[in-house]
Amino acid sequence: MIRTVRVLPLLLLPVLLAGCGTEKAGAGTEASNASAPSNASASSKASASPKASASPADPTEIAARARALGLDPALVYVIDPPGFTLAQQSVGASDVGLSIAYTDLKSGAVINLRVEPGTMTDANCTTQAAFSEHMTCVRDGNAWYRTGGGEAEYVLAQKGHLVHVAAEQGKVTRAVLREAARSVRRPYESELPIVLPS
């Protein structure tokens, strides 16, 4: 059975990905240390952002907006990659998860956030080929760092789902990917219209 992907209206303008139409994702509270690479340092830039004191979105509103889009509310996360902005038109939701792209307007590099149902262990890390049949996988704290097929990503295992923070190798450093993975959080109230438009 083919699953249809419902892409949010803003995805209809992919040409904007490289420049206009982006909004700063904002920095905020890091995900709990239980789901983040333990050897990564917190971002001083993240804590200095005005959004650091923003109001968390109401879980009830997240759930209502997500369900209206056919998305499991448990899959709704955002990240705060240092130096990157959320590309509004890149947000996509389907019955298999949420995806958001973040761009560095200076270099053109892109970090992709993907949240989907699933589980991962040390034993199956290399066999869950997201982007390559031949990949390496190493533990980094409570996350996994995977490379293969010219891609690199951090994978965090949450309750019944996986958070992927990925980029093209050579375009984004491992340190930046690690920091982005550490920043995984639920959206702020001000971000809901972008991440989950009604």
Salt bridges, closest charged atoms under 4 A:
GLU30 OE1 - ARG182 NH2 2.83
GLU61 OE2 - ARG65 NE 3.06
ASP80 OD2 - ARG185 NE 2.87
GLU116 OE1 - ARG114 NE 3.19
GLU116 OE2 - HIS164 NE2 3.28
ASP122 OD1 - ARG139 NH1 3.57
ASP140 OD2 - ARG174 NH2 3.22
ASP140 OD2 - ARG178 NE 3.23
GLU153 OE2 - ARG146 NH2 2.76
GLU153 OE1 - HIS164 ND1 3.07
GLU191 OE1 - ARG185 NH1 2.90
